Amino acid sequence: MRNLAIASVTALALGLAACSAETEQKADAAAEAAGDDIEANANAAGEVIENAADDVEASVDEAAKDLDAEADKAGDKIEKEWDEAKAEAKEEAQ
């Protein structure tokens, strides 16, 4: 009877050990898959951020060009008005 009890306990312990090894392998596989998902999501987020930064840079460049063009127009208008004012003042002085 005692030998039967020892054999039963041994069989149960081996079964639990096998189950634990299988559970550990599944947990390792799940952890690795989660890590792969995290890496893929981080890469995708990085691409989105990089694309957004490129879009912002292009918008800023376009705005700077527009501002430069408007500043040139304003400068030309001021110069024209200045020339007209000088001509008018010269005419009045004569």
GIHU-V418649 format. One record per residue. N is the residue number from 0. RES is the residue in three letters. PHI is phi in degrees with one decimal (* if undefined). Layout:
N;RES;PHI  N;RES;PHI
This chain:
0;MET;*  1;ARG;-63.1  2;ASN;-64.2  3;LEU;-66.0  4;ALA;-66.2  5;ILE;-64.4  6;ALA;-64.8  7;SER;-65.1  8;VAL;-63.7  9;THR;-64.0  10;ALA;-63.6  11;LEU;-63.9  12;ALA;-63.9  13;LEU;-65.5  14;GLY;-63.9  15;LEU;-66.4  16;ALA;-64.8  17;ALA;-65.6  18;CYS;-63.2  19;SER;-65.4  20;ALA;-65.5  21;GLU;-65.4  22;THR;-62.9  23;GLU;-64.3  24;GLN;-64.1  25;LYS;-65.6  26;ALA;-64.8  27;ASP;-62.1  28;ALA;-63.7  29;ALA;-65.5  30;ALA;-64.9  31;GLU;-65.8  32;ALA;-63.2  33;ALA;-64.0  34;GLY;-62.0  35;ASP;-62.9  36;ASP;-63.3  37;ILE;-61.8  38;GLU;-63.2  39;ALA;-62.9  40;ASN;-66.1  41;ALA;-65.4  42;ASN;-64.2  43;ALA;-63.6  44;ALA;-63.9  45;GLY;-61.2  46;GLU;-65.2  47;VAL;-62.2  48;ILE;-64.5  49;GLU;-63.5  50;ASN;-63.7  51;ALA;-63.7  52;ALA;-64.0  53;ASP;-63.4  54;ASP;-63.2  55;VAL;-63.7  56;GLU;-61.1  57;ALA;-63.9  58;SER;-65.0  59;VAL;-64.9  60;ASP;-60.8  61;GLU;-64.0  62;ALA;-62.9  63;ALA;-64.8  64;LYS;-64.0  65;ASP;-61.7  66;LEU;-63.4  67;ASP;-62.7  68;ALA;-64.0  69;GLU;-66.0  70;ALA;-64.7  71;ASP;-62.4  72;LYS;-61.1  73;ALA;-63.4  74;GLY;-62.9  75;ASP;-63.0  76;LYS;-64.2  77;ILE;-62.3  78;GLU;-62.8  79;LYS;-63.4  80;GLU;-64.0  81;TRP;-64.6  82;ASP;-62.0  83;GLU;-64.3  84;ALA;-65.3  85;LYS;-64.3  86;ALA;-64.8  87;GLU;-65.7  88;ALA;-66.1  89;LYS;-66.4  90;GLU;-63.9  91;GLU;-68.7  92;ALA;-73.5  93;GLN;-86.9
